[in-house]
């Protein structure tokens, strides 16, 4: 588990490589979910990372037992503006909130695009998030694609964020999605185990590739419809576009997915909804679970397809 070294403005985390062969920048991103690989590369370039007490390059291949220290400087004050965007909050306490994200809402800003996102809405609801962690992703411990709806978890303080990130890292968070795919998927229950990485033909897309990162997705049939199958899908890992890529790879693409799937006259986005989310509360370690019904656009589309 990642542990801050002290209470100074800088945070230092201590990691130990358990296996050989991982690139330093990818190792940091994999083990510090609050850091992207690009952020890890910047920290390395800025001298904020040491391996066995010495500076290193992002491309360094680690060996088992290597000690990696990562120092994260305090975030610069957020330039994001709070926006009064309505939020459907399912649960909230002093540490976190669970919300039901609508389709079409981007989770967090990117450089050059700092408005009309979920984070802007959160800053209006929880103003002190602006002083917490990543200046572009305060409180965010996981994300949903822009056109994926459903349950999301947001931390409201640093301690809760680290606790929740650790649950995601150790894969103890329960995440389930309702997904409509093309065709009659058989058997009704199964696991897709296929590595995912960048598509060599289009770097903006992901694909099943031999040299990709391990990815596992479980699925369970809910019911068959006319030429379609409604699934409950539980990803064991959290790769980019994992569910959409895996289902397309086995010949049952997600309905309405313009990138990996098939278009539908009944939908303007992919039929993918985060319907169940379970985790332990940081304050008490009590396991809680929340559910979300199909939203306003998916429920009538399902009725029309059936």
N, C-alpha and C positions, 0 to 999 in steps of 0.2 A: 504493500500500500504506500502511496506517496505521502510523505510527511514534511511539512515545512520545518526548516532548520531552526528558525527563531521568529520573533514577532517584528522584525525590521521591515521597512518598506519593500525590500527585495525578498523574494521567496526562493529558497534553495531546495531542490528535490534530489534525492539520492536513489539511483536505480542501479540494478545489477543485471547484466546480460546472462540469461539462463541457457542460451544456446549460441552457436557460432553462425556467422554469415549475414546477419542483418546489417543494413546500412545505418549509420548513426542517426541521420535525420529521420528515417522511417521508424527506427526504434523509439526515438523520443516521441514522435507523433502517436505511435501505437500505445505507448505507456503513459502519456500525458494527454488524455482526451480533450483537455481544454486548449491544447496547442495543435494547430495545423502543421503539416509538413513544411509549408512555406515559412511559418513563424519559427519552427525549429531551425530551419536553415539560416534565418536571420540571427537568431540567438547564437548559433555556432559561429557565424561570420563576425559577430560583435564580441566574440571572446567570452560569452556567457556560459559556455559548455566546456567541461573538461572530461577526459577519459583517463582514468588512473592518474589524475592530478595534472595532466598535460592538455594543452589545446589540441584540437583535431579538426579534420575536414569533414564536411557533411557526408562525403562518399566513403568514409572509413568503414571497413567491414569489422564488426565487433567479434570478439571471441568470448567463449563462455567464461564468466567470472569478471569480465571487464566492469569497472566501477564508473558510472556516468553521473556526473553532478551537473544539474541544470539550474542556473540562476535566472529567475524571471524578474526583470525590473518592474517597478510599479507602473501601472498603465497611465498613459497621459489622460488628462481630463476628457471626458466624452464630449464630442462635438454634436452628438445626436440630439435631436429635439423631441420632447414628449409630444405625442399626438393622441387626441381623444378618439381613438379607434375602439369601438365596442368589443369587449372580450366576454366570452361565455365561460365563466369560471365554475368548475365543478367542485373544487375543494381548495381551501386555503388555510394555512396556519402561519406561525411566525417564521417558519423555515422555507416554505415552498408553496407553490400553487399548481394545481392541475387544471388545464383549460382544454376546451374543445375548439381546435383551430378550424376556421372555415377554409374551403378551397379558394385558391387565388391569392392567398396572403403569404408573402415571403417571410421566412422566419427571422433572418438577421440581415443587416445591411452589408454591403461590400464597399471597398474604396471607390468613391465617386458616386455611390448610390446609397444615400443615408436617410431616406424618407419612406413613409408608407409601409413599414414592416411591422412584424409582431413586436420586435424590440422597441420600436417607437411607442407602440401601445403600452407595453410593459412599463416604460419609463414614466408614463402618465399615471399608471396605477400604483407603481412602486418606485417613487422618485429616487430612493437611495441606491437603486441598482446602478446609477450612473457612476458611482464611486467604487464599483465592485468589478475586479477582474478585467477581462478583455473589453476594451472600450467599444468594440463593435458587436460583441456578443455577451453582454452582461447577464449572468444568471442562466444562460443556455447550457444544458447538459446533454441534449440530443436534439435532433431536428427532424422535421418532415419536409418533403419536397413541396414546392409552392402549390402544386395542384393535388396534393394529398391532404385529405381532411382527417380530423380526429384528435385523439388525446395526446397532449404534450405535458411534460413536466418541467417546471422552471424553479431554480433555486433563488432564495431571497437573501442569502448571506453566504459568506465564504466557506464557513464550516459545513453548512448543508450542501453547498456545491461540491466540495471534495468528497463528502459522504456519498452523494448520489453518483458522482463520476466513478467512484470505486465500485458501486453496484453494477453500473453499466460495464465497467472493465472486466469484472468477474462474471458477467453474464447471468446475474441473479435477478435482473429486472424481467418481468413477464411482459412481452409485447405481442399483441395479436391484431391481425388486420383482416377485414372482409374484402375479398378480391373476386371480381368476376373475370373469368377467362374464356377465350374462344375454344369451342370444342368440348367433347366429353372426356374429361381427364380420368384415366384409370391407371393404376388402382385408386380407390377413393382416398387412400392415405399413403403418404410417402415422405421421403427426405431427398432434397436436391443438394448434393455435395460437389461443388464445382468452384474453382478459384476464379476470382473476378479481378480484372484490371482494365486499363485504358485500351480501347479498341485501336489497333494499329492503323486502321484505315480512316478513322475519324476520332481524333483525340478528345472531342467533346462528349463522346459516348463511352459507356462501359461495355464490357463483353466478358464472356467466359474465355479465359486465356490460361495457358499452362503455367506461365510465370506470374500469374496474379496472386492476390492475397486469399488465403483460405476463406471459404464462405459456405455456410450451411443454412438451408431453409426447410422447415417442416410444413406440410400442408395437410389439411383434413377437409374432405368434401362436405359441404353443407347440404346442397341439393343440386340436381340437374335441371336445367331449363332447356328451352328449344335451341339446341346447338351451342349451349354454353354450360359452364359449371361455376357455381358459387362456392368459394373456398374460404376457410379460416386458415390464415397463414401465420406462422410464428417463426421469424428469423432468429437463428441462434447467434449470428454475427450481425454486424451493422455496416456492411459495405455500401458504398454509394449506389443507389438504384438497384439494390440487391434483389428485391422481390420481382421487379419488372424484368431484370436481366435473366434471372433464373427461370422464370416461367416462360419467357420467350425462347430460351435455350432448349426447353423440352417440348416445344411445339404448341404451347398453349398460352399465347400472349395475352396481356391484360387488355380488356376491352376499353377503348377510348384513349389508349396510350399512343400518342402520335409519334413517339420516338422509337419504342421497342415493340409496340403492339399493333392493334388494328383500330381504325376509326369506327365510330358508331354514330348513326343518325340521332340517337337519343342522348348523347353525352358530348360535352365540350371539354372534358378532361378525363384522366384515367379513373377507372372504377377501383379505387384504392382508399380504404378508410381504416384508420387506427381505432379499432373498436374496444380494445381492452388493454389496461395498463396496470401492472402490479409491482409493488416495491416496498421496502421497509422505510418507515418514517425515521429520519435522522435523530429525532429527539427521544424516541422510545424503542426503536427497533421493531415496532409492531408492523406486521405485514398488512398492507391495505391494497385493495384492488378496485378499479373504477371501470365503468363501461359506457359506451357511447353508441346510440342507435344511428342507423344510416341517415345522412343529412338530406336536406330538401331536394338536392338534384339527383342523388343516387337512388333513393327509394322509388320515385316514380319511374325512373329509367328501368329499374329492375322489374317493375310491374308491367311495363310495356314490352320488355324482352320476353317475359314469361308468357 
